[in-house]
Amino acid sequence: MVRFKHRYLLCEIVSEDPRCRQCIDERAVGAAAKDAVARTHGDYGLACCSIAFTVKYLNAYTGIVLLRCRKDFYRLLWSALPFVTYLENRNQRYSCFFNTLHVGGTIRTCQKFLVQYNRKQLLLLLHNCTSEEERESIQKSVLSCCLKEVEEEQSQSGDEDDCAETD
């Protein structure tokens, strides 16, 4: 049996209107991406990209989207994403565009990149702070951006489960 390899495209939805991010859903993002592939690469591109295309993750508040497609055809999807000019949801169009941040082979590598990207964004915000309260809240956010803390929490909860079984 052959394992099908995938590529994950980590994208950011950039919009002038902040309401746009809160009104989008996975179907709207998937439909916009497929429509862009169909317009740029025709029926062949759409058929190739639709085989295993899914929206794996969508954070409506930050505008981060994780798209999955087959490894052989990820370049078709990647090259079509700049042609997404709007997202349509509930018969309303919101103008926006996709900024591809990272292309990875696993969801885990995309998560690691996203943590580093968010940390850099928070550090940029830290330099532009005007009050001491803002500075302290951003410093707490920067310190909390770490995969090690998440892994330690998971291992501690796993240890608690082990203790509960032995009791």
Sequence and secondary structure as in RCSB ss.txt:
>XXXX:A:sequence
MVRFKHRYLLCEIVSEDPRCRQCIDERAVGAAAKDAVARTHGDYGLACCSIAFTVKYLNAYTGIVLLRCRKDFYR
LLWSALPFVTYLENRNQRYSCFFNTLHVGGTIRTCQKFLVQYNRKQLLLLLHNCTSEEERESIQKSVLSCCLKEV
EEEQSQSGDEDDCAETD
>XXXX:A:secstr
     EEEEEEEEE SSHHHHHH  HHHHHHHHHHHHHHHHHHHHHHHHHSS EEEEEETTTTEEEEEEEGGGHH
HHHHHGGG  EEEETTEEEE EEEEEEEESSHHHHHHHHHHHHHHHHHHHHHT  SHHHHHHHHHHHHH  HHHH
HHHHHHHHHHHHHHHH 
